[in-house]
């Protein structure tokens, strides 16, 4: 297979399209064919501001995508010094009347020939990629014989053209999957989601995930290109933040500098100037809340996510109370009784609990519901200070269950709780075990602009 000449500093790429927000920069008015075509000058301008050197051009949203790529974007990107990798979809993402990679749709021999011809014409056409080989029934089509057929068709026209597919952590570390496709692909695009845990919140596990995958890809001569979710991921309980994007891109830059990976893709980066949707603000008041989250990963019993604070006790009072609001969102189906429990603890002792199955309404609820604030006098009396903790605890092994529990507007009598509205990032100590996540979740109306700036800084630093 061909050799991709990696740019100095590595591949700094972005990919938008699909279910991302603010991804399509299209002309304001439709052309004679009735479609709003890609606004190539605007897109090139934004890519240069983002400091990318490669753009993965998603052919999926509009029937005009391929024509816009051939006739307008490729030559403009060549002038701007931007390499191009078209990204098309498999059968599982192909609709008869809606989204599809057109015009060739599921004719991947046709795609291979068309892309190879473009690669001959445009030196900045470096590779092409197909999403999700083995999701659903895709593997029935992408058998070795068919892979060889369409790749031979491309090689006959452009021998150096490279080819990639997408593989999540489970597939990227599966020897059977890698052995099956290694003879046909030059590398895999790995969407990072904290290993199996499917979140865009925890950045610290990226290095370990890359190391584990590289242990499988390196011996097989496969490139590994991590994909970082910098915009919306539909299965993640919480959105990526500017800090998350900076942390993950800093890690990938270190791996590029060490020669271990060729580059990175920032996926879903919002390219328009729109604000974050107001529905992303899940706080009761203001813009901050405590979020205690689990995803659909397998979660063992006794896993937890918590937030604690050392609180000063006012010795002058004879009654002490804690009032707070909580909200649970089930992001995929309901849960059975006795699985998830929200708890209030003082010095490790559970003083209030709620089986989250019993919160029947998906609305903010105050503490003990109809019973009012929680009386904690017997746990606090004669103390100078105490540890106050909110904890989401898993009582039984769980799998396939998303849950997002919010806590907000903590008020007390006789206890000096700081940042009870979670409007700041400090004061609370966050702890987790298992795949659960504990985070102070802040809504930022300008989050897309902050993320765009963070990516630009990261790409510009190398």
Helices and strands as residue ranges (DSSP letters): E 11-15, H 40-50, E 54-58, H 65-68, I 69-73, H 74-80, E 83-88, G 91-93, H 108-121, E 125-130, H 138-141, H 144-157, E 162-166, H 169-172, H 175-181, E 187-192, H 206-217, G 218-220, E 223-229, H 242-257, E 263-267, G 278-280, E 288-294, E 304-313, E 321-330, E 340-346, E 349-355, G 356-358, E 365-366, G 369-371, E 374-375, H 377-380, E 385-394, E 403-413, E 415-416, E 429-433, E 437-442, H 447-460
